[in-house]
Amino acid sequence: MNISELEDDIKEIYFITKQMTIKTIIHLLTPIEYLLTNNKKVKLSINNMQLKIL
């Protein structure tokens, strides 16, 4: 792989990454708890960004 191919790959990765980014972040003022649990009883509160192990 030569330098020009590497630069093309980097440009393509940059373009894809730029297109996948979030332009607007929407959030609620009141926290909502989404109870995502697994068999180990780990609870995740999305808006509060807390991880609780029960």
WOSUL-V26220 format. One record per residue. PSI is psi as a letter, one per 30 degrees, with the letter a starting at -180 (NA if undefined). OMEGA is omega in degrees with one decimal (none if undefined). D_LAST is the distance of its C-alpha to the last C-alpha in Angstrom with 2 decimals. Layout:
psi;omega;d_last
PSI;OMEGA;D_LAST
PSI;OMEGA;D_LAST
This chain:
psi;omega;d_last
k;-179.9;51.22
l;-175.0;53.26
e;-176.8;52.40
e;176.0;53.23
e;178.5;50.95
e;177.8;48.13
e;177.5;48.77
e;178.2;48.79
e;179.9;45.41
e;178.1;44.00
e;179.6;45.52
e;177.5;44.07
e;178.3;40.55
e;-178.5;40.98
e;-179.8;42.25
e;-179.9;39.43
e;179.7;36.79
e;-179.3;38.61
f;-177.0;38.74
f;-178.3;35.01
l;179.7;33.96
k;-178.4;32.78
e;-177.2;35.59
k;176.9;33.93
k;179.9;30.41
k;178.6;29.59
l;178.9;26.71
l;176.7;25.96
f;177.3;26.42
k;-179.3;23.69
k;175.9;20.13
k;-177.7;18.83
j;174.4;15.25
j;-175.3;15.19
j;175.3;12.11
j;-178.6;12.26
l;172.5;9.88
a;-176.6;10.86
f;177.1;10.79
g;177.7;8.09
h;175.3;5.51
k;-177.9;6.09
k;-178.8;7.29
k;175.8;10.60
j;-169.8;12.86
e;-173.9;16.28
f;178.9;18.66
f;-179.7;16.77
h;179.5;15.97
k;174.5;12.51
k;-178.4;9.73
k;175.3;6.19
j;-175.9;3.79
NA;none;0.00
